[in-house]
Amino acid sequence: MKGKTLVISGGTRGIGQAIVYEFAREGVNVAFTYNSNEEIALEQVKDLEANYGIKAKAYPFNILEPEKYKELFLEIDKDFDRVDYFISNAIISGRAVVGGYTKFMKLKPRGINNIFTATVNAFVVGAQESAKRMEKVGGGSIISLSSTGNLVYIENYAGHGTAKAAVEAMVRYGAAELGCMNIRVNAVSGGPIETDALRAFTNYEEVRDKTAELSPLNRMGKPQDLAGACLFLCSEKASWITGHTLLIDGGTTFK
Ligand SMILES: NC(=O)c1ccc[n+]([C@@H]2O[C@H](COP(=O)([O-])OP(=O)(O)OC[C@H]3O[C@@H](n4cnc5c(N)ncnc54)[C@H](OP(=O)(O)O)[C@@H]3O)[C@@H](O)[C@H]2O)c1
């Protein structure tokens, strides 16, 4: 994988950051986006280039404006000579999810729409732009992050859970139509993982304790638990895996 290029949204924190480092360790060049944390993003670029000998660059990007992926990829083209992997990882939180991250009776179309835009529309436009570049280099691998909150009940998670179910379906459609370009499309669906996004849950401590209790491994998920799966799905070892959702939940969903 050395010398290839990963494009990933939301590479500054949590799972996205763990993925950036997982790929950098393999010698993969990384183009990652950030939203608010420019300082962290620029520090991270320096660290990646100094300690992993790869090319890294950070770009500001808002997943609530997915059509702007077209401009973003034109910028990436100036800095990187190829795109081999695309991971749609970033997720919105705070004010943008009001009316989406809540109880069923409090859901509002605007909040649900924001989450759908950030999850499904952003995946689609990012995947389209990356697929055009992957075709030129003979193929590639596209991944959307998903969550087991579309399979099991998580309080206040209706908006996110429904959008994740939709993006998993979209992944299968992408896989069906991009296979002819040797592009594989998959989802990595995580159970609760210790990140800022989860710590923002109103019932974070309850989710943390319940997850550890449900898991036969007696612990919460860590960002690295999903990063390894992304690396595997992009590698040649996963060369016949496409249209698949890889569930990484520490055994919690079965219980
Ligand atoms: N945590 C979990 O329990 C869990 C479980 C399963 C799946 N997932 C999925 O894994 C993915 C990553 O989640 P996480 O927990 O790592 O999230 P996180 O720690 O909250 O990190 C979110 C990332 O997205 C970026 N971001 C935030 N708002 C954005 C916006 N409007 N436009 C573009 N980028 C934006 C952030 O950039 P800045 O740092 O610049 O703000 C950050 O890099 C998500 O798709 C999530 O649904 C999470």
The ligand as an SDF file (V2000), in Angstrom:
LIG
                    3D

 48 52  0  0  0  0  0  0  0  0999 V2000
  -18.0160    6.9320   18.3930 N   0  0  0  0  0  0  0  0  0  0  0  0
  -18.7890    5.8970   18.1850 C   0  0  0  0  0  0  0  0  0  0  0  0
  -19.2990    5.2800   19.1120 O   0  0  0  0  0  0  0  0  0  0  0  0
  -19.0440    5.4160   16.7880 C   0  0  0  0  0  0  0  0  0  0  0  0
  -19.5320    4.1270   16.6120 C   0  0  0  0  0  0  0  0  0  0  0  0
  -19.7690    3.6590   15.3220 C   0  0  0  0  0  0  0  0  0  0  0  0
  -19.5550    4.4770   14.2420 C   0  0  0  0  0  0  0  0  0  0  0  0
  -19.1020    5.7390   14.4320 N   0  0  0  0  0  0  0  0  0  0  0  0
  -18.9060    6.5700   13.2490 C   0  0  0  0  0  0  0  0  0  0  0  0
  -17.5270    6.8220   13.0620 O   0  0  0  0  0  0  0  0  0  0  0  0
  -17.3690    8.0940   12.4360 C   0  0  0  0  0  0  0  0  0  0  0  0
  -16.4270    8.9730   13.2470 C   0  0  0  0  0  0  0  0  0  0  0  0
  -16.9890    9.1810   14.5180 O   0  0  0  0  0  0  0  0  0  0  0  0
  -16.1170    9.7020   15.7740 P   0  0  0  0  0  0  0  0  0  0  0  0
  -16.7700    9.1440   16.9690 O   0  0  0  0  0  0  0  0  0  0  0  0
  -14.6740    9.4360   15.5380 O   0  0  0  0  0  0  0  0  0  0  0  0
  -16.4260   11.2900   15.6990 O   0  0  0  0  0  0  0  0  0  0  0  0
  -15.6820   12.5070   16.4290 P   0  0  0  0  0  0  0  0  0  0  0  0
  -14.6730   12.0380   17.4190 O   0  0  0  0  0  0  0  0  0  0  0  0
  -16.7650   13.4280   16.8860 O   0  0  0  0  0  0  0  0  0  0  0  0
  -14.9050   13.2240   15.2160 O   0  0  0  0  0  0  0  0  0  0  0  0
  -15.6580   13.8400   14.2320 C   0  0  0  0  0  0  0  0  0  0  0  0
  -14.7610   14.2450   13.0680 C   0  0  0  0  0  0  0  0  0  0  0  0
  -15.6070   14.8440   12.0770 O   0  0  0  0  0  0  0  0  0  0  0  0
  -15.2140   16.1960   11.8430 C   0  0  0  0  0  0  0  0  0  0  0  0
  -16.3990   17.0350   11.6760 N   0  0  0  0  0  0  0  0  0  0  0  0
  -17.2670   17.4680   12.6360 C   0  0  0  0  0  0  0  0  0  0  0  0
  -18.2290   18.2370   12.0950 N   0  0  0  0  0  0  0  0  0  0  0  0
  -17.9490   18.3020   10.7620 C   0  0  0  0  0  0  0  0  0  0  0  0
  -18.5550   18.9600    9.6580 C   0  0  0  0  0  0  0  0  0  0  0  0
  -19.6540   19.7250    9.7870 N   0  0  0  0  0  0  0  0  0  0  0  0
  -17.9770   18.8140    8.4400 N   0  0  0  0  0  0  0  0  0  0  0  0
  -16.8680   18.0780    8.2740 C   0  0  0  0  0  0  0  0  0  0  0  0
  -16.2470   17.4370    9.2770 N   0  0  0  0  0  0  0  0  0  0  0  0
  -16.7900   17.5390   10.4950 C   0  0  0  0  0  0  0  0  0  0  0  0
  -14.3840   16.6120   13.0550 C   0  0  0  0  0  0  0  0  0  0  0  0
  -13.4700   17.6260   12.6470 O   0  0  0  0  0  0  0  0  0  0  0  0
  -12.9240   18.7620   13.7070 P   0  0  0  0  0  0  0  0  0  0  0  0
  -12.0460   18.0240   14.6890 O   0  0  0  0  0  0  0  0  0  0  0  0
  -12.1690   19.7280   12.8660 O   0  0  0  0  0  0  0  0  0  0  0  0
  -14.1440   19.3420   14.3530 O   0  0  0  0  0  0  0  0  0  0  0  0
  -13.7160   15.2810   13.4430 C   0  0  0  0  0  0  0  0  0  0  0  0
  -12.5500   15.0680   12.6920 O   0  0  0  0  0  0  0  0  0  0  0  0
  -18.7700    8.6740   12.2750 C   0  0  0  0  0  0  0  0  0  0  0  0
  -19.2570    8.3860   10.9820 O   0  0  0  0  0  0  0  0  0  0  0  0
  -19.5590    7.9290   13.3320 C   0  0  0  0  0  0  0  0  0  0  0  0
  -20.9290    7.8720   13.0700 O   0  0  0  0  0  0  0  0  0  0  0  0
  -18.8270    6.2320   15.6880 C   0  0  0  0  0  0  0  0  0  0  0  0
  1  2  1  0
  2  3  2  0
  2  4  1  0
  4  5  1  0
  4 48  2  0
  5  6  2  0
  6  7  1  0
  7  8  2  0
  8  9  1  0
  8 48  1  0
  9 10  1  0
  9 46  1  0
 10 11  1  0
 11 12  1  0
 11 44  1  0
 12 13  1  0
 13 14  1  0
 14 15  2  0
 14 16  1  0
 14 17  1  0
 17 18  1  0
 18 19  2  0
 18 20  1  0
 18 21  1  0
 21 22  1  0
 22 23  1  0
 23 24  1  0
 23 42  1  0
 24 25  1  0
 25 26  1  0
 25 36  1  0
 26 27  1  0
 26 35  1  0
 27 28  2  0
 28 29  1  0
 29 30  1  0
 29 35  2  0
 30 31  1  0
 30 32  2  0
 32 33  1  0
 33 34  2  0
 34 35  1  0
 36 37  1  0
 36 42  1  0
 37 38  1  0
 38 39  2  0
 38 40  1  0
 38 41  1  0
 42 43  1  0
 44 45  1  0
 44 46  1  0
 46 47  1  0
M  CHG  2   8   1  16  -1
M  END
$$$$
